[in-house]
Amino acid sequence: MTPADICRLVFDAGMTIDADGPDLVLAPTSRLTPALRAVLIEHKPALMAYLHEVEAMTADLIAAAMRSSDHHDDSHLAREDWKRDIADTPPHLRADLLAHLRQAHPGRGA
């Protein structure tokens, strides 16, 4: 099971997942089942590395979204909406969004 698969399981269970230093942060914890807890414990090192990679990728994603906003001459409010939407995008989907933005606006340093 890959870290992206685990993130999908968490998302499908109605939770969010983030890394905070050495800790996994899930919310709401009331939805955490014993089986999912076991998967998280078993794969924690790989999952933590993945979440830290996603965090680093998020800066690239925001930059690509801002380039898209430049292309479309978006308002300040639209730019803030992009940032909020990116923060709300599940970790396992951010790479796909980044690839889409890069494809949509090639040659823009994306």
Secondary structure, DSSP 4 states (H G I P E B T S, - for coil): --HHHHHHHHHHTT-EEEEETTEEEEE-GGG--HHHHHHHHHTHHHHHHHHHHHHHHHHHHHHHHHHHHHHHT--HHHHHHHHHHHHHS-HHHHHHHHHHHHHHSTTS--
